[in-house]
Amino acid sequence: MNAESDKPEVSPTTPVPPPRVDPSAPAAARPGAAAKDRQPKGSDRYTVGQWVALLLGGGASWLWLRRGPSDVLTGAGGAIFPVLVVITILYFAVAWLGPLLDENLLDRGNARKLRARRFGWPFLRDVARARDRAQRKLSVDALGALDRGMDALQDALEAEDPAAMEERLAELERTSDEVLHRKRKGILRDFAESIGGALAIALLLRMFVLEAFKIPSGSMIPTLEIGDHIFVNKFVYGVSIPFTNPPRKLFTWRAPQPGDVIVFIAPEPATNAGEDFIKRVVAVAGQKVKLKDGVLHVDGNPYPREGGQPLQYEDGADWGGSMVRRTAAHYVEDTAGVKHSVLYQDFGEHDFPTGLDYSPVVKGVKCNAEECEILPGYVFCMGDNRDNSQDSRKWGAVPLQSIKGRAMFIWMSVRPAETRDGFPSIRWKRIGTGIN
């Protein structure tokens, strides 16, 4: 018998069986299971340097947008790139610039504690989840080592001891690497995963929900001006198969209604057939449309309008170059309950179908000398700048399968003309404006 113990001696060659573990038992009931709740207490606070860096990053993003992203970056679908640029700036500001400012310029004493807490709690939760997933494959000793390391780190975090937090964090990192065979993420991998996730979300949104377009012409003035960048809801009429042209619908739950501003692929008779156009739906299948003395009639009834005051606006020159000023009569028209602005010029024909150079038989409509009936599967579209728009009066109705979505709002508006400092100017009042 051992003099220091009442227990019998055990031969070194005698194996000691480990405690029996029931794999089906909950984690808290198993040997070595963590007894503590791995919930952070005040862990979501940023350090002083991170707040300063976040403000600097936001300012840099604002200045970049203020200068006006180039057309290459903000053209059709190009809103993804500005979003990724802003995300990248903010990520580097918080992850890299913030700690650098803390350690060298700002709150050196408090920064160490807050930084350790901010990294300690997420790591503690990650290890706890990894332990729960692998607990059936781990020995009791391995589970105990992990639980002791997690308890020690949690105690240090709750005590808010910076030195202890950093020490316990390093110990738990080593233990988890050995027991769980975890591979630590490098800075580049962590950054790539963050940007990759943002890119994947942006691409999914672009394919099924939202797409960005730039307005290149003045056919929708004053509703949409040249240089407006808009978001289009691709989900409102149904779900389309990505990368099909024209879009093939998987599901359709509603059709465009009179008053909707839609983006579509221009049909064949159009001059720029195959390109993306944006116009307003004024009539749908089964309705009859005509324009008499500048007043739009649907099914024999005029759409109410009021106004007629002269309005000056900027439009693109007929042969390119800088913007030019023009004057038109401004009206507020009620298109099936949707009130919106329209313009009529002093030039141009104000009658349809006989007033324009229009073939009596065009795809999607059935016309006589007085009016045109919209055929099933089509909608009749016109620009709000009525006498300066190539639309269904010229090349017929728009097939439903060519419609990409409905315009939602203006997210950026850049005036094409250059200002004195040589940069495009932003129309701040138009940003965030809804499209009716």
Secondary structure, 3 states (H helix, E strand, C coil): CCCCCCCCCCCCCCCCCCCCCCCCCCHHHCCCCCCCCCCCCCCCCCCHHHHHHHHHHHHHHHHHHHHCCCHHHHCCCCCHHHHHHHHHHHHHHHHHHHHHHHHHCCCHHHHHHHHHHHHHHHHHHHHHHHHHHHHHHCCHHHHHHHHHHHHHHHHHHHHCCHHHHHHHHHHHHHHHHHHHCCCCCCHHHHHHHHHHHHHHHHHHHHHHCEEEEECCCCCCCCCCCCCEEEEEECCCCEEECCCCCCCCEEEECCCCCCCCEEEEECCCCCCCCCCEEEEEEEEECCCEEEEECCEEEECCEECCEEEEEEEEEEEECCCCCCEEEEEEEEEEEEECCEEEEEEECCCCCCCECCCCCCCCCCCCEEECCCCEEECCCEEEEECCEHHHCCCHHHHCCEEHHHEEEEEEEEEEEEEEEECCCCCEEECHHHCCCECC
